[in-house]
Amino acid sequence: MAKKTSGMLKIKWVRSFIACPQDMRQTIRGLGFRKMNQTVERADTPATRGMILKVRHLVVVEE
């Protein structure tokens, strides 16, 4: 996850959270995802980085 010059990260949800605990589901929803293969753009902050780290096996950070 390289830091972009604009301070924004493009995150894509690629794996289902069906077998994941409730806190991971809430993290995915907290990042702003509503459906699979959706891409959202979020500010590159420590809070966002922490959320991505928690669900790193479910999302892909696009450069």
N, CA, C and O atoms as a Maestro MAE file, in Angstrom:
{
 s_m_m2io_version
 :::
 2.0.0
}

f_m_ct {
 s_m_title
 :::
 protein
 m_atom[252] {
  # First column is atom index #
  i_m_mmod_type
  r_m_x_coord
  r_m_y_coord
  r_m_z_coord
  i_m_residue_number
  s_m_chain_name
  s_m_pdb_residue_name
  s_m_pdb_atom_name
  i_m_atomic_number
  :::
  1 25 0.833 -1.182 0.000 1 A "MET " " N  " 7
  2 3 0.000 0.000 0.000 1 A "MET " " CA " 6
  3 2 0.879 1.246 0.000 1 A "MET " " C  " 6
  4 15 1.241 1.760 1.058 1 A "MET " " O  " 8
  5 25 1.209 1.715 -1.164 2 A "ALA " " N  " 7
  6 3 2.009 2.921 -1.281 2 A "ALA " " CA " 6
  7 2 1.127 4.151 -1.115 2 A "ALA " " C  " 6
  8 15 -0.024 4.168 -1.552 2 A "ALA " " O  " 8
  9 25 1.668 5.160 -0.490 3 A "LYS " " N  " 7
  10 3 0.899 6.383 -0.259 3 A "LYS " " CA " 6
  11 2 0.825 7.193 -1.550 3 A "LYS " " C  " 6
  12 15 1.842 7.429 -2.201 3 A "LYS " " O  " 8
  13 25 -0.376 7.613 -1.913 4 A "LYS " " N  " 7
  14 3 -0.575 8.396 -3.126 4 A "LYS " " CA " 6
  15 2 -0.314 9.870 -2.846 4 A "LYS " " C  " 6
  16 15 -0.416 10.331 -1.709 4 A "LYS " " O  " 8
  17 25 0.020 10.589 -3.891 5 A "THR " " N  " 7
  18 3 0.319 12.005 -3.717 5 A "THR " " CA " 6
  19 2 -0.924 12.823 -3.401 5 A "THR " " C  " 6
  20 15 -0.832 13.858 -2.741 5 A "THR " " O  " 8
  21 25 -2.090 12.370 -3.866 6 A "SER " " N  " 7
  22 3 -3.316 13.122 -3.629 6 A "SER " " CA " 6
  23 2 -3.884 12.898 -2.229 6 A "SER " " C  " 6
  24 15 -4.792 13.619 -1.814 6 A "SER " " O  " 8
  25 25 -3.370 11.920 -1.502 7 A "GLY " " N  " 7
  26 3 -3.871 11.640 -0.167 7 A "GLY " " CA " 6
  27 2 -5.136 10.817 -0.157 7 A "GLY " " C  " 6
  28 15 -5.821 10.751 0.864 7 A "GLY " " O  " 8
  29 25 -5.465 10.181 -1.284 8 A "MET " " N  " 7
  30 3 -6.666 9.358 -1.387 8 A "MET " " CA " 6
  31 2 -6.272 7.923 -1.735 8 A "MET " " C  " 6
  32 15 -5.269 7.687 -2.409 8 A "MET " " O  " 8
  33 25 -7.077 6.974 -1.265 9 A "LEU " " N  " 7
  34 3 -6.882 5.558 -1.573 9 A "LEU " " CA " 6
  35 2 -8.115 5.029 -2.283 9 A "LEU " " C  " 6
  36 15 -9.240 5.332 -1.886 9 A "LEU " " O  " 8
  37 25 -7.909 4.238 -3.334 10 A "LYS " " N  " 7
  38 3 -9.013 3.558 -4.001 10 A "LYS " " CA " 6
  39 2 -9.019 2.131 -3.476 10 A "LYS " " C  " 6
  40 15 -8.030 1.408 -3.597 10 A "LYS " " O  " 8
  41 25 -10.142 1.738 -2.894 11 A "ILE " " N  " 7
  42 3 -10.257 0.424 -2.259 11 A "ILE " " CA " 6
  43 2 -11.371 -0.338 -2.956 11 A "ILE " " C  " 6
  44 15 -12.455 0.200 -3.177 11 A "ILE " " O  " 8
  45 25 -11.103 -1.595 -3.303 12 A "LYS " " N  " 7
  46 3 -12.104 -2.430 -3.970 12 A "LYS " " CA " 6
  47 2 -12.384 -3.649 -3.102 12 A "LYS " " C  " 6
  48 15 -11.462 -4.319 -2.637 12 A "LYS " " O  " 8
  49 25 -13.675 -3.930 -2.888 13 A "TRP " " N  " 7
  50 3 -14.105 -5.093 -2.110 13 A "TRP " " CA " 6
  51 2 -14.195 -6.284 -3.053 13 A "TRP " " C  " 6
  52 15 -15.002 -6.277 -3.982 13 A "TRP " " O  " 8
  53 25 -13.363 -7.324 -2.819 14 A "VAL " " N  " 7
  54 3 -13.263 -8.435 -3.770 14 A "VAL " " CA " 6
  55 2 -13.670 -9.795 -3.202 14 A "VAL " " C  " 6
  56 15 -13.943 -10.714 -3.974 14 A "VAL " " O  " 8
  57 25 -13.719 -9.952 -1.882 15 A "ARG " " N  " 7
  58 3 -14.085 -11.237 -1.291 15 A "ARG " " CA " 6
  59 2 -15.258 -11.075 -0.344 15 A "ARG " " C  " 6
  60 15 -15.373 -10.068 0.355 15 A "ARG " " O  " 8
  61 25 -16.120 -12.067 -0.326 16 A "SER " " N  " 7
  62 3 -17.317 -12.016 0.501 16 A "SER " " CA " 6
  63 2 -16.980 -12.110 1.986 16 A "SER " " C  " 6
  64 15 -15.967 -12.696 2.367 16 A "SER " " O  " 8
  65 25 -17.836 -11.528 2.816 17 A "PHE " " N  " 7
  66 3 -17.628 -11.608 4.269 17 A "PHE " " CA " 6
  67 2 -18.597 -12.582 4.935 17 A "PHE " " C  " 6
  68 15 -18.862 -12.459 6.131 17 A "PHE " " O  " 8
  69 25 -19.125 -13.542 4.188 18 A "ILE " " N  " 7
  70 3 -20.127 -14.470 4.709 18 A "ILE " " CA " 6
  71 2 -19.640 -15.217 5.952 18 A "ILE " " C  " 6
  72 15 -20.389 -15.330 6.922 18 A "ILE " " O  " 8
  73 25 -18.417 -15.725 5.949 19 A "ALA " " N  " 7
  74 3 -17.918 -16.509 7.081 19 A "ALA " " CA " 6
  75 2 -17.116 -15.668 8.074 19 A "ALA " " C  " 6
  76 15 -16.447 -16.220 8.948 19 A "ALA " " O  " 8
  77 25 -17.173 -14.346 7.954 20 A "CYS " " N  " 7
  78 3 -16.383 -13.466 8.811 20 A "CYS " " CA " 6
  79 2 -17.166 -13.048 10.057 20 A "CYS " " C  " 6
  80 15 -18.397 -13.041 10.051 20 A "CYS " " O  " 8
  81 25 -16.448 -12.704 11.119 21 A "PRO " " N  " 7
  82 3 -17.111 -12.216 12.332 21 A "PRO " " CA " 6
  83 2 -17.820 -10.876 12.094 21 A "PRO " " C  " 6
  84 15 -17.554 -10.181 11.114 21 A "PRO " " O  " 8
  85 25 -18.701 -10.542 12.988 22 A "GLN " " N  " 7
  86 3 -19.515 -9.335 12.871 22 A "GLN " " CA " 6
  87 2 -18.661 -8.064 12.806 22 A "GLN " " C  " 6
  88 15 -19.010 -7.130 12.084 22 A "GLN " " O  " 8
  89 25 -17.554 -8.014 13.544 23 A "ASP " " N  " 7
  90 3 -16.734 -6.798 13.527 23 A "ASP " " CA " 6
  91 2 -16.095 -6.548 12.165 23 A "ASP " " C  " 6
  92 15 -15.888 -5.395 11.786 23 A "ASP " " O  " 8
  93 25 -15.779 -7.609 11.424 24 A "MET " " N  " 7
  94 3 -15.243 -7.433 10.070 24 A "MET " " CA " 6
  95 2 -16.332 -6.958 9.112 24 A "MET " " C  " 6
  96 15 -16.073 -6.150 8.219 24 A "MET " " O  " 8
  97 25 -17.544 -7.460 9.301 25 A "ARG " " N  " 7
  98 3 -18.678 -6.995 8.485 25 A "ARG " " CA " 6
  99 2 -18.907 -5.502 8.709 25 A "ARG " " C  " 6
  100 15 -19.142 -4.751 7.762 25 A "ARG " " O  " 8
  101 25 -18.836 -5.083 9.966 26 A "GLN " " N  " 7
  102 3 -19.040 -3.678 10.286 26 A "GLN " " CA " 6
  103 2 -17.915 -2.810 9.736 26 A "GLN " " C  " 6
  104 15 -18.146 -1.661 9.360 26 A "GLN " " O  " 8
  105 25 -16.703 -3.349 9.684 27 A "THR " " N  " 7
  106 3 -15.584 -2.611 9.122 27 A "THR " " CA " 6
  107 2 -15.774 -2.397 7.622 27 A "THR " " C  " 6
  108 15 -15.518 -1.308 7.109 27 A "THR " " O  " 8
  109 25 -16.224 -3.444 6.919 28 A "ILE " " N  " 7
  110 3 -16.499 -3.317 5.480 28 A "ILE " " CA " 6
  111 2 -17.572 -2.257 5.248 28 A "ILE " " C  " 6
  112 15 -17.426 -1.411 4.366 28 A "ILE " " O  " 8
  113 25 -18.639 -2.295 6.026 29 A "ARG " " N  " 7
  114 3 -19.703 -1.306 5.892 29 A "ARG " " CA " 6
  115 2 -19.201 0.091 6.280 29 A "ARG " " C  " 6
  116 15 -19.594 1.091 5.679 29 A "ARG " " O  " 8
  117 25 -18.332 0.144 7.286 30 A "GLY " " N  " 7
  118 3 -17.775 1.420 7.719 30 A "GLY " " CA " 6
  119 2 -16.897 2.079 6.676 30 A "GLY " " C  " 6
  120 15 -16.787 3.304 6.630 30 A "GLY " " O  " 8
  121 25 -16.269 1.263 5.835 31 A "LEU " " N  " 7
  122 3 -15.475 1.803 4.736 31 A "LEU " " CA " 6
  123 2 -16.358 2.355 3.622 31 A "LEU " " C  " 6
  124 15 -15.872 3.052 2.731 31 A "LEU " " O  " 8
  125 25 -17.646 2.048 3.671 32 A "GLY " " N  " 7
  126 3 -18.582 2.609 2.710 32 A "GLY " " CA " 6
  127 2 -19.031 1.650 1.627 32 A "GLY " " C  " 6
  128 15 -19.680 2.062 0.665 32 A "GLY " " O  " 8
  129 25 -18.696 0.375 1.768 33 A "PHE " " N  " 7
  130 3 -19.093 -0.602 0.753 33 A "PHE " " CA " 6
  131 2 -20.547 -1.015 0.947 33 A "PHE " " C  " 6
  132 15 -21.014 -1.184 2.073 33 A "PHE " " O  " 8
  133 25 -21.254 -1.175 -0.171 34 A "ARG " " N  " 7
  134 3 -22.625 -1.657 -0.155 34 A "ARG " " CA " 6
  135 2 -22.775 -2.977 -0.896 34 A "ARG " " C  " 6
  136 15 -23.680 -3.753 -0.592 34 A "ARG " " O  " 8
  137 25 -21.892 -3.248 -1.876 35 A "LYS " " N  " 7
  138 3 -21.981 -4.501 -2.629 35 A "LYS " " CA " 6
  139 2 -20.590 -4.918 -3.092 35 A "LYS " " C  " 6
  140 15 -19.663 -4.109 -3.128 35 A "LYS " " O  " 8
  141 25 -20.464 -6.187 -3.442 36 A "MET " " N  " 7
  142 3 -19.190 -6.753 -3.888 36 A "MET " " CA " 6
  143 2 -18.706 -6.060 -5.159 36 A "MET " " C  " 6
  144 15 -19.502 -5.557 -5.951 36 A "MET " " O  " 8
  145 25 -17.396 -6.046 -5.337 37 A "ASN " " N  " 7
  146 3 -16.707 -5.455 -6.492 37 A "ASN " " CA " 6
  147 2 -16.937 -3.954 -6.621 37 A "ASN " " C  " 6
  148 15 -16.689 -3.369 -7.676 37 A "ASN " " O  " 8
  149 25 -17.405 -3.346 -5.560 38 A "GLN " " N  " 7
  150 3 -17.568 -1.895 -5.542 38 A "GLN " " CA " 6
  151 2 -16.222 -1.259 -5.193 38 A "GLN " " C  " 6
  152 15 -15.453 -1.814 -4.408 38 A "GLN " " O  " 8
  153 25 -15.947 -0.109 -5.770 39 A "THR " " N  " 7
  154 3 -14.730 0.639 -5.470 39 A "THR " " CA " 6
  155 2 -15.114 1.945 -4.799 39 A "THR " " C  " 6
  156 15 -15.994 2.665 -5.270 39 A "THR " " O  " 8
  157 25 -14.443 2.243 -3.690 40 A "VAL " " N  " 7
  158 3 -14.664 3.505 -2.991 40 A "VAL " " CA " 6
  159 2 -13.334 4.238 -2.882 40 A "VAL " " C  " 6
  160 15 -12.269 3.622 -2.928 40 A "VAL " " O  " 8
  161 25 -13.405 5.539 -2.739 41 A "GLU " " N  " 7
  162 3 -12.211 6.352 -2.576 41 A "GLU " " CA " 6
  163 2 -12.270 6.993 -1.198 41 A "GLU " " C  " 6
  164 15 -13.227 7.696 -0.870 41 A "GLU " " O  " 8
  165 25 -11.252 6.749 -0.402 42 A "ARG " " N  " 7
  166 3 -11.204 7.250 0.969 42 A "ARG " " CA " 6
  167 2 -9.908 8.015 1.201 42 A "ARG " " C  " 6
  168 15 -8.897 7.758 0.548 42 A "ARG " " O  " 8
  169 25 -9.951 8.954 2.134 43 A "ALA " " N  " 7
  170 3 -8.757 9.715 2.496 43 A "ALA " " CA " 6
  171 2 -7.736 8.783 3.143 43 A "ALA " " C  " 6
  172 15 -8.089 7.856 3.873 43 A "ALA " " O  " 8
  173 25 -6.467 9.049 2.860 44 A "ASP " " N  " 7
  174 3 -5.383 8.228 3.400 44 A "ASP " " CA " 6
  175 2 -5.041 8.714 4.799 44 A "ASP " " C  " 6
  176 15 -4.141 9.534 4.979 44 A "ASP " " O  " 8
  177 25 -5.769 8.199 5.790 45 A "THR " " N  " 7
  178 3 -5.550 8.565 7.184 45 A "THR " " CA " 6
  179 2 -5.179 7.310 7.968 45 A "THR " " C  " 6
  180 15 -5.406 6.198 7.490 45 A "THR " " O  " 8
  181 25 -4.614 7.467 9.159 46 A "PRO " " N  " 7
  182 3 -4.301 6.289 9.974 46 A "PRO " " CA " 6
  183 2 -5.537 5.446 10.303 46 A "PRO " " C  " 6
  184 15 -5.438 4.222 10.391 46 A "PRO " " O  " 8
  185 25 -6.693 6.080 10.483 47 A "ALA " " N  " 7
  186 3 -7.922 5.336 10.781 47 A "ALA " " CA " 6
  187 2 -8.321 4.462 9.590 47 A "ALA " " C  " 6
  188 15 -8.685 3.299 9.765 47 A "ALA " " O  " 8
  189 25 -8.253 5.020 8.394 48 A "THR " " N  " 7
  190 3 -8.589 4.254 7.195 48 A "THR " " CA " 6
  191 2 -7.596 3.121 6.991 48 A "THR " " C  " 6
  192 15 -7.985 2.007 6.641 48 A "THR " " O  " 8
  193 25 -6.322 3.397 7.208 49 A "ARG " " N  " 7
  194 3 -5.289 2.356 7.079 49 A "ARG " " CA " 6
  195 2 -5.555 1.206 8.058 49 A "ARG " " C  " 6
  196 15 -5.378 0.038 7.713 49 A "ARG " " O  " 8
  197 25 -5.977 1.541 9.268 50 A "GLY " " N  " 7
  198 3 -6.280 0.514 10.256 50 A "GLY " " CA " 6
  199 2 -7.464 -0.345 9.853 50 A "GLY " " C  " 6
  200 15 -7.463 -1.558 10.065 50 A "GLY " " O  " 8
  201 25 -8.481 0.291 9.269 51 A "MET " " N  " 7
  202 3 -9.649 -0.465 8.802 51 A "MET " " CA " 6
  203 2 -9.259 -1.398 7.653 51 A "MET " " C  " 6
  204 15 -9.707 -2.543 7.598 51 A "MET " " O  " 8
  205 25 -8.422 -0.900 6.736 52 A "ILE " " N  " 7
  206 3 -7.965 -1.725 5.621 52 A "ILE " " CA " 6
  207 2 -7.142 -2.895 6.150 52 A "ILE " " C  " 6
  208 15 -7.280 -4.017 5.663 52 A "ILE " " O  " 8
  209 25 -6.298 -2.647 7.131 53 A "LEU " " N  " 7
  210 3 -5.470 -3.706 7.702 53 A "LEU " " CA " 6
  211 2 -6.318 -4.808 8.325 53 A "LEU " " C  " 6
  212 15 -5.963 -5.984 8.249 53 A "LEU " " O  " 8
  213 25 -7.426 -4.436 8.936 54 A "LYS " " N  " 7
  214 3 -8.308 -5.410 9.588 54 A "LYS " " CA " 6
  215 2 -8.977 -6.344 8.584 54 A "LYS " " C  " 6
  216 15 -9.187 -7.522 8.876 54 A "LYS " " O  " 8
  217 25 -9.317 -5.821 7.393 55 A "VAL " " N  " 7
  218 3 -10.012 -6.626 6.383 55 A "VAL " " CA " 6
  219 2 -9.153 -6.788 5.122 55 A "VAL " " C  " 6
  220 15 -9.684 -6.870 4.015 55 A "VAL " " O  " 8
  221 25 -7.833 -6.835 5.294 56 A "ARG " " N  " 7
  222 3 -6.911 -6.861 4.156 56 A "ARG " " CA " 6
  223 2 -7.085 -8.078 3.260 56 A "ARG " " C  " 6
  224 15 -6.695 -8.039 2.093 56 A "ARG " " O  " 8
  225 25 -7.663 -9.159 3.779 57 A "HIS " " N  " 7
  226 3 -7.887 -10.356 2.969 57 A "HIS " " CA " 6
  227 2 -9.187 -10.267 2.154 57 A "HIS " " C  " 6
  228 15 -9.452 -11.131 1.318 57 A "HIS " " O  " 8
  229 25 -9.990 -9.233 2.393 58 A "LEU " " N  " 7
  230 3 -11.258 -9.062 1.683 58 A "LEU " " CA " 6
  231 2 -11.234 -7.942 0.651 58 A "LEU " " C  " 6
  232 15 -12.104 -7.879 -0.219 58 A "LEU " " O  " 8
  233 25 -10.249 -7.062 0.742 59 A "VAL " " N  " 7
  234 3 -10.186 -5.889 -0.135 59 A "VAL " " CA " 6
  235 2 -8.861 -5.819 -0.877 59 A "VAL " " C  " 6
  236 15 -7.887 -6.479 -0.518 59 A "VAL " " O  " 8
  237 25 -8.853 -4.995 -1.931 60 A "VAL " " N  " 7
  238 3 -7.633 -4.713 -2.686 60 A "VAL " " CA " 6
  239 2 -7.509 -3.201 -2.758 60 A "VAL " " C  " 6
  240 15 -8.470 -2.504 -3.084 60 A "VAL " " O  " 8
  241 25 -6.316 -2.699 -2.450 61 A "VAL " " N  " 7
  242 3 -6.060 -1.263 -2.564 61 A "VAL " " CA " 6
  243 2 -5.501 -1.024 -3.949 61 A "VAL " " C  " 6
  244 15 -4.436 -1.533 -4.299 61 A "VAL " " O  " 8
  245 25 -6.238 -0.235 -4.748 62 A "GLU " " N  " 7
  246 3 -5.826 0.043 -6.120 62 A "GLU " " CA " 6
  247 2 -4.979 1.302 -6.154 62 A "GLU " " C  " 6
  248 15 -5.268 2.284 -5.471 62 A "GLU " " O  " 8
  249 25 -3.945 1.255 -6.950 63 A "GLU " " N  " 7
  250 3 -3.055 2.426 -7.075 63 A "GLU " " CA " 6
  251 2 -3.419 3.239 -8.289 63 A "GLU " " C  " 6
  252 15 -2.787 4.259 -8.561 63 A "GLU " " O  " 8
  :::
 }
 m_bond[251] {
  # First column is bond index #
  i_m_from
  i_m_to
  i_m_order
  :::
  1 1 2 1
  2 2 3 1
  3 3 4 2
  4 3 5 1
  5 5 6 1
  6 6 7 1
  7 7 8 2
  8 7 9 1
  9 9 10 1
  10 10 11 1
  11 11 12 2
  12 11 13 1
  13 13 14 1
  14 14 15 1
  15 15 16 2
  16 15 17 1
  17 17 18 1
  18 18 19 1
  19 19 20 2
  20 19 21 1
  21 21 22 1
  22 22 23 1
  23 23 24 2
  24 23 25 1
  25 25 26 1
  26 26 27 1
  27 27 28 2
  28 27 29 1
  29 29 30 1
  30 30 31 1
  31 31 32 2
  32 31 33 1
  33 33 34 1
  34 34 35 1
  35 35 36 2
  36 35 37 1
  37 37 38 1
  38 38 39 1
  39 39 40 2
  40 39 41 1
  41 41 42 1
  42 42 43 1
  43 43 44 2
  44 43 45 1
  45 45 46 1
  46 46 47 1
  47 47 48 2
  48 47 49 1
  49 49 50 1
  50 50 51 1
  51 51 52 2
  52 51 53 1
  53 53 54 1
  54 54 55 1
  55 55 56 2
  56 55 57 1
  57 57 58 1
  58 58 59 1
  59 59 60 2
  60 59 61 1
  61 61 62 1
  62 62 63 1
  63 63 64 2
  64 63 65 1
  65 65 66 1
  66 66 67 1
  67 67 68 2
  68 67 69 1
  69 69 70 1
  70 70 71 1
  71 71 72 2
  72 71 73 1
  73 73 74 1
  74 74 75 1
  75 75 76 2
  76 75 77 1
  77 77 78 1
  78 78 79 1
  79 79 80 2
  80 79 81 1
  81 81 82 1
  82 82 83 1
  83 83 84 2
  84 83 85 1
  85 85 86 1
  86 86 87 1
  87 87 88 2
  88 87 89 1
  89 89 90 1
  90 90 91 1
  91 91 92 2
  92 91 93 1
  93 93 94 1
  94 94 95 1
  95 95 96 2
  96 95 97 1
  97 97 98 1
  98 98 99 1
  99 99 100 2
  100 99 101 1
  101 101 102 1
  102 102 103 1
  103 103 104 2
  104 103 105 1
  105 105 106 1
  106 106 107 1
  107 107 108 2
  108 107 109 1
  109 109 110 1
  110 110 111 1
  111 111 112 2
  112 111 113 1
  113 113 114 1
  114 114 115 1
  115 115 116 2
  116 115 117 1
  117 117 118 1
  118 118 119 1
  119 119 120 2
  120 119 121 1
  121 121 122 1
  122 122 123 1
  123 123 124 2
  124 123 125 1
  125 125 126 1
  126 126 127 1
  127 127 128 2
  128 127 129 1
  129 129 130 1
  130 130 131 1
  131 131 132 2
  132 131 133 1
  133 133 134 1
  134 134 135 1
  135 135 136 2
  136 135 137 1
  137 137 138 1
  138 138 139 1
  139 139 140 2
  140 139 141 1
  141 141 142 1
  142 142 143 1
  143 143 144 2
  144 143 145 1
  145 145 146 1
  146 146 147 1
  147 147 148 2
  148 147 149 1
  149 149 150 1
  150 150 151 1
  151 151 152 2
  152 151 153 1
  153 153 154 1
  154 154 155 1
  155 155 156 2
  156 155 157 1
  157 157 158 1
  158 158 159 1
  159 159 160 2
  160 159 161 1
  161 161 162 1
  162 162 163 1
  163 163 164 2
  164 163 165 1
  165 165 166 1
  166 166 167 1
  167 167 168 2
  168 167 169 1
  169 169 170 1
  170 170 171 1
  171 171 172 2
  172 171 173 1
  173 173 174 1
  174 174 175 1
  175 175 176 2
  176 175 177 1
  177 177 178 1
  178 178 179 1
  179 179 180 2
  180 179 181 1
  181 181 182 1
  182 182 183 1
  183 183 184 2
  184 183 185 1
  185 185 186 1
  186 186 187 1
  187 187 188 2
  188 187 189 1
  189 189 190 1
  190 190 191 1
  191 191 192 2
  192 191 193 1
  193 193 194 1
  194 194 195 1
  195 195 196 2
  196 195 197 1
  197 197 198 1
  198 198 199 1
  199 199 200 2
  200 199 201 1
  201 201 202 1
  202 202 203 1
  203 203 204 2
  204 203 205 1
  205 205 206 1
  206 206 207 1
  207 207 208 2
  208 207 209 1
  209 209 210 1
  210 210 211 1
  211 211 212 2
  212 211 213 1
  213 213 214 1
  214 214 215 1
  215 215 216 2
  216 215 217 1
  217 217 218 1
  218 218 219 1
  219 219 220 2
  220 219 221 1
  221 221 222 1
  222 222 223 1
  223 223 224 2
  224 223 225 1
  225 225 226 1
  226 226 227 1
  227 227 228 2
  228 227 229 1
  229 229 230 1
  230 230 231 1
  231 231 232 2
  232 231 233 1
  233 233 234 1
  234 234 235 1
  235 235 236 2
  236 235 237 1
  237 237 238 1
  238 238 239 1
  239 239 240 2
  240 239 241 1
  241 241 242 1
  242 242 243 1
  243 243 244 2
  244 243 245 1
  245 245 246 1
  246 246 247 1
  247 247 248 2
  248 247 249 1
  249 249 250 1
  250 250 251 1
  251 251 252 2
  :::
 }
}
